[in-house]
Amino acid sequence: MSSRHSATITARAGIAQDPAYGSVTPPLYLTSTYELKAFKQPGKYDYSRSNNPTRDLLGDALAELEGGAKGLVTSTGMSACVLALQLLTPADTLVIPHDCYGGSYRLFVNLANRKQAFKVVIVNFQQDNWAELVRDAKPKMIWLETPSNPLLQITDIKAVCDLAKSLSALVVVDNTFLSPVLQQPLALGADIVVHSTTKYLNGHSDIVGGALITKDQATGDELKWWANCLGLTGGAFDSHLVLRGIRTLLPRMKAHLENTAFVVDFLQQQKLVAKTYYPGLKDHPGHAIAKAQQNGFGAMVSFDLAADEAYLPVFFNALQCFTLAQSLGGIESLICHPGTMTHASMDAAAQKAAGMGPTLIRLSVGIEDSRDLLADLAQAFAAVEQAMKADGVQPAQAIATSAQAEVQATTALPAVAPATQSSEEFRLNPALAAFW
Ligand SMILES: Cc1ncc(COP(=O)(O)O)c(C=O)c1O
């Protein structure tokens, strides 16, 4: 385990490690293959699917950041998930959460149903009896995503890991939504962390990539073998960009968190917002756990628009500063409708079971000036209000429509009373003050 702090690990990722010319920023090794020293005398590197110096620098930096033994860089976040699943056989059971990224859900369910690669049991970790359900499933592996996508539900990583140990099960945590500077699952007992580096780690929305970090060396070695065997490894150029991205991870996350505090505060005051989902809110069911296991509440926020879904295009079309797009974690603010975009691969029943209502909207809050972000949201809400007025729809009617969506959204969840809160209260976990 490294004694260096995250700010140092990130700022110095790949710095001053060039053995050839001493370049301060790392060289980019764009090569598929490497010359042998002589017949039967390969050097450290032989072929870039197996190993590449640029990719290795990124893997090492991520392992140090997450406090793991080995960091493997993959071509996408999904290939990092595929890689972790190589530890399972058809006789094994994988427990997955009922709400997770739609692409991960599609992968798990299709590998189980169409390939019989393993068995899947879906558990709602927000239910009181989750431990009983996990125990009954007799899993070989438990998959967690916390905060979850798109409802930002929180799972107690340590509690799940403690139970997993008693069942000899592995715990994999998708840490994409927070990045290692805001949450370190291995320290809480997890065995493997996966990331879509496409998101906060790269931070500039210009590549797709993934990573997997193992707590122990043996699992890391086994998965490195599978990554090469299956051809899941990431490219050198993408690795170079992610390495560059993570050098600014801390200041970026700080700016993301500050802006998110303002956005959440603003959403709480809007009459066209039926409900805001953000773990930083004191009345969020996972608030206390988030405060304990995270170093900040993140920059992802979801909310139910208190209007019929017919008004969604009015809202999206009016926005100038929030771009309607898939993905998250870049410096630019993005907005999406999970039901038809990121989670379209979940059928209507699965979306309903996950608690997703038809007017659920997800924001990835960027690092623009918060005043511009709030002004943009304000004029989009005003556009919806105006359109409703033109249609003769009273806000009260619209709120009733949204409340119905909320009934679905809370079938598996404790109801959350709306409340307002000052941005200061949930801006940062106090632990982060020392951190920065
Ligand atoms: C939480 C989470 N995990 C994994 C992925 C998959 O990553 P990628 O798109 O890089 O394959 C995503 C993508 O949005 C995600 O949000």
The ligand as an SDF file (V2000), in Angstrom:
LIG
                    3D

 16 16  0  0  0  0  0  0  0  0999 V2000
  -21.1720    2.6910  -13.8780 C   0  0  0  0  0  0  0  0  0  0  0  0
  -20.7000    2.2870  -15.2500 C   0  0  0  0  0  0  0  0  0  0  0  0
  -19.9730    1.1730  -15.3760 N   0  0  0  0  0  0  0  0  0  0  0  0
  -19.5100    0.7680  -16.5900 C   0  0  0  0  0  0  0  0  0  0  0  0
  -19.7920    1.4830  -17.7260 C   0  0  0  0  0  0  0  0  0  0  0  0
  -19.2920    0.9920  -19.0740 C   0  0  0  0  0  0  0  0  0  0  0  0
  -18.2080    1.7660  -19.4900 O   0  0  0  0  0  0  0  0  0  0  0  0
  -17.7930    1.9920  -21.0200 P   0  0  0  0  0  0  0  0  0  0  0  0
  -18.8700    2.7670  -21.6670 O   0  0  0  0  0  0  0  0  0  0  0  0
  -16.4850    2.7020  -20.9260 O   0  0  0  0  0  0  0  0  0  0  0  0
  -17.6570    0.6340  -21.6430 O   0  0  0  0  0  0  0  0  0  0  0  0
  -20.5400    2.6640  -17.6320 C   0  0  0  0  0  0  0  0  0  0  0  0
  -20.8500    3.4470  -18.8400 C   0  0  0  0  0  0  0  0  0  0  0  0
  -21.6210    4.3910  -18.8080 O   0  0  0  0  0  0  0  0  0  0  0  0
  -21.0160    3.0780  -16.3500 C   0  0  0  0  0  0  0  0  0  0  0  0
  -21.7570    4.1850  -16.2050 O   0  0  0  0  0  0  0  0  0  0  0  0
  1  2  1  0
  2  3  1  0
  2 15  2  0
  3  4  2  0
  4  5  1  0
  5  6  1  0
  5 12  2  0
  6  7  1  0
  7  8  1  0
  8  9  2  0
  8 10  1  0
  8 11  1  0
 12 13  1  0
 12 15  1  0
 13 14  2  0
 15 16  1  0
M  END
$$$$
